[in-house]
Structure formats: structure tokens, C-alpha cells
Amino acid sequence: MPASVLGRLLRLALPLATIVAAAPVAGQIGGCVPDFSGAFVFEVDTTLGTIPIELYPAMAPATVANFTAYALNGDYDGVLVHRSVPGFVIQAGGYREAGGAYVAIPTDPPVLNEPCLSNTRGTVAMARLAGQPDSATSQWFVNLADNTGLDGVDGGFTAFGRVIGDGMDVADAIAALPRVDTLVYLELPFNQILRQLPVTSAPVDPPGGYGCSRASPLFGLADETVDGVLLDPLRSSVSAAVPILLDPQCTGSAAPGPPSVPCDPAAGRDVFQVDLVTQQFFLPRIAMSCDAVAESEASWAARRAGTTAQLLDSDVEILFAPEPSRGAMLAAGIVAVGILARRSSSRPRRTRATLPA
């Protein structure tokens, strides 16, 4: 994948929660007077309750039209809430499951930024590329707090609706779910994107574990000539590097064959203990036999497959479709949206998704 493509994907997120202001100072951005005329409601039905969202086409016409077009085209069917930062946002609209893996949904041309309504608690706004205000496509987020710091970033983030009724109780419940960092489990680019993935239940090891490997502590394969680790090309980027992970507690007694990495039967290979949060490794080197390396590789492959299956089964999914029983209301601009934990893997899914350029 070209670095420029990955870079755009990694930047398609909000600034860190540290920019959140303590309290809103106004309901508008840059002197714009919010216009709530012509508002209509989306009902967001979830397994945790209903989130009604009131949209404001008079205030953000291009953004509301863009959001509605994705919905009515079916592009949000099966999309998941892929990011949760308690006290900041929950974010959705970019990714779904297809063929037992995560894929990006296809995106339309970006929409012009229309900042006016302040990003206070309960507002719904568009995510976009850092430094590019007119770059929003399909991703949107619910503000869990008064994130007025977003109002001054690159001209502001477009808030085009607001959660009404008791909907924020449901949004808060989604934010309260356990979160998983998929860095070591998924392949590029999704292991870099899904760093704060909310799930209805956190992955656990099966009763027999995944062979000889442990999820923690982590050990990375050492370079043969220098004191450094060899990076996993399927998972490492300039943003977060992942070494080829092995576990020195593996003995090699259940080695399925030779290891995939070069290994001298007489010398074996070494590993360092690594800290992926700080992106550091620690001496001393720890020796492993080639059989131990092979057994550890197989064990880590099983761990990744097992964990990924659990993530796909317990992530928080969006079912976005007009409600058939409300044809007349749909004509008036009222449609239904459902954020659901996955109930069945047999539901048809769109598979034409491509990564945004």
C-alpha cells in the first residue's frame, strides 16, 4: 500500500481528546447564527436503546445531503462504530466486515466544510482529514462532551445534527463498552485504524489457550546483526511499528515444521521484550531454538485468528436503512438507523468497499 494512502487513512480521525474545552462558550462558530429550520429526525435504534438524531439541512445543506445519500444508498449497512474515546466521541461511518475481515466502505467525493453549530455534547459532526477542512466523506461522530476545542481546528468541524431525547444515554453506553487495540492482531491498515475499537465483550483466550504464546508480555524477533527488532511488514507503519512477535516460553516441542524466518539450527534466533505503547525494546536478548521459533509463530498465528474472530463477532455494528413501515414518514424526511451488536454472520453484506485514496 502506498505510504500516501496509508497516511490519509491514519489521519482520517479527530484530534486527540486533549483539545476538549471545559465548557461551551456559544452555540455557533465564527459568528454564524445556527438555523434549525426544516429539521428532520433519524431514529437510531440500538440493542442498548434508541438514539434520535435531529438533522439541520438549512444550516449544513451539503453535509446533510451527503450523510443522507450514504444512508439511502445502503453504504452504511453493516458499518461499525470503529472508534470510542470515552468523554470525547464515538465515531462511525467508515468500515464494515466483509468476508471475515474489515474493509473500508466506498466513499463519494468530499463535501465542503459548513461549520456553524458548536461541537457541544450531543451534536453529530463529520470527521475529516487533518489540515483539510473540505475533506469529509462518510465518517461521522457523536460528541460525548462539550468539545468546543474542535470549533477552532482548521476552521471547525461541521456539526450537522444533534442527539435528542434520551439518545445520549445510549451513546454513553456504547462509549462505556470495553475497547480493544487491534495493533498486533489485524493487518494493515486496519490494525492502525482500529486502535480504540468498542466491543460488546472483550476477547478472551479459549480454555486451552493459543498454544505456547502469551498475549502479554510481548517479545519481538531480534535482528541478527544489530540490537534492534525485525518489523512485521503486514502490521508496521510509520505511525506504529509492530515487530515479528514470538514468545520465548515456547519450547519447540509442538513445532509444526521449520520457521518462516531464516534460522540457523545451531544458533537459533533471539528476541527482545518490547513495549508497543512506548515503541521500545529492552535488552538482554533471549535465545530461542529454531523449533521454538516455529512453534511460537504457529501459536501467534492462532492467537491472531482467534482474536480477530472474536472482534468480528462482538464489535458494534450499524444497520442503516429506511424503515419499511414508514414510507409516508420517509417522504417527509424521517428515516431509521440502527446501531446493533452483530447478531448473525449470515446477514448479506456489501463487498464492493475500497480504501479511500
Phi, psi and omega in degrees: 000130179300144182299326181295324179293313180297320181299319179295320179296317183291333180274351181282070182202170180275160171300161182297159185296349182294345181273358184295130178280160184289325183203152178290144178256343180195164178266017185217164180241132173058032178084356177295138177263114181303138179242110184261010181291150178072016183297145172223167193241136166258134174262120182258098182269126183232168175291348178255001182135192184247137176245100174281132180240121177268124183256150187238085183291335179287334183268325181223068188299316182293321182291315179296318178296320179297311180300314182294323180296317176301317183296310185287338177280353181084007183292339179268000179297121178081000178292149183250160168282103191264353182216132178223122176235095183308135182081002181228280183212160156244141189230142183211182172099001186246334192218152178214175175267141173207126177062035178075022178210171176268141177224161174271144177283154177292144182243148174276172176304148181297155183256149178296142176290135181229056184292132176206301180285131181293148181278068177269171182306133177092347177285154179246127187224167181268138171274153182205176180285143179298132178079001182231088187298330182262045185237007180294138176236271187250344188274140181221163182215157174255126177285121180272348181217179176282085184271053184293345173300334178291338183295335183256006181272114177051039179091354176106158174260136184284110170269119187244005180193178181214139173289132181239175180062222179264018186298329182291338174298322180287317177301318178295325179294322176296318179294337181275353179294155175298150180241151182234136171267116187269013189309314185269353187259316183266164177268167177302146355269359191288335176291339177273332182277314186270066181269345182223056187277118176283140179223152180287336174210135182289145178300143177227154176289144173293167182308323180270002182072193177244069181067224186265355185277153174245151175287331180208141358287166181258142178231134181250144180297128182278145172295145184285337188247338181227165177277082179203170180255152174273131185273147176281112184293342180278346188230351186262140174223179177292342183275317180210117182269142177236120178287165169294114189271131174227174179224116184292353175283347176290136185261340184094001183293338180241033180297128181280351183163193179291155179289161179280337178271151176303137183209126177277117182305331181279327186254337183068205177224162180245157173230157170246149168286139186233152174239106185287335179294313180270355182057047179233156171234162189229135171285158008271169170294149178238123186281142174226143174284164179297323176295321179294322177297315181297316179295320180293320177302314181295322180293318179292325177298319178294321179297316180296317180295316181293318180293318179300318179299320178292322178296315181297333182275339188234009177288172183259115190253153178252129171251106190244105182201147174302142181279119187303327184282001185239045182302316180294321181290327177298321178298332178272002176097017180251120180232170184242144178230142175231127172260113188233141166289141185302127180258330184212137178275000183268354180295133180303141180231146176286138185238011184270013183295141173229157179287140177294144181285000000 
